[in-house]
Amino acid sequence: MKKELIYSLEDDNSISELIKYALEKEGFECVSFQSKNDLLENLKQRLPSLITLDIMLPDGNGIEVLKYIRDTYSSCDIKIIMLTAKADEINVVQGLNYGADDYISKPFSVLEFIARVHANLRKKSVISGDNNEVVFDNLRIVKNKRIVYREGKEIYLTQKEFELLNLLINNLNNVVDRETMLESVWGIDKAIETRTIDMHIKSIREKLSLNKNIITVRGIGYKIVYP
């Protein structure tokens, strides 16, 4: 059986070796890079299923690399997990806005890292079905094309943001707990790091102007309501 390919861009040699060892032990093929140029050159030859991408790089910024990959390979289903020593909201929100599927803050456990990799690879990019249009206030959500329009203007959502919005819309006026969100959107059956959910919700609220519609239910999760 052909091994699934994962690229890792990490300038810290010890972390890079740990990632490579953990992924290969799990049965993946892992190719490690310490410069963005090496990664980008290899993408021209062979595309991976997933990329782990450090934000702080010696020859550039991981956010810029992320944006380039999403712009250049927009038709390819490459999962991208951002790794950052900085747990600040600016880096995380930027990463999510430019199409990161997930993020992990350093230091992280190997078990958490592997769980995130498996969870992201399990998710399919295609939502099946015909006539999948939903109208919510001034939003039009086209599920089979994964497009959201606000007042007629297309608004870009990442894969996880779209799936999370879709989950909330499908449960209109009902609370969706964090466990359900993690399992349905990330394929994780327990709360490894629920801050990921909060950052995605924050991004959806900002992109779609849904601050008053998406309500935080403390200690449980979120729900979406009509204005």
Order of alpha helices (4+ residues) and beta strands (2+ residues): beta-alpha-beta-alpha-beta-beta-beta-alpha-beta-alpha-beta-alpha-beta-beta-beta-beta-alpha-beta-alpha-alpha-beta-beta
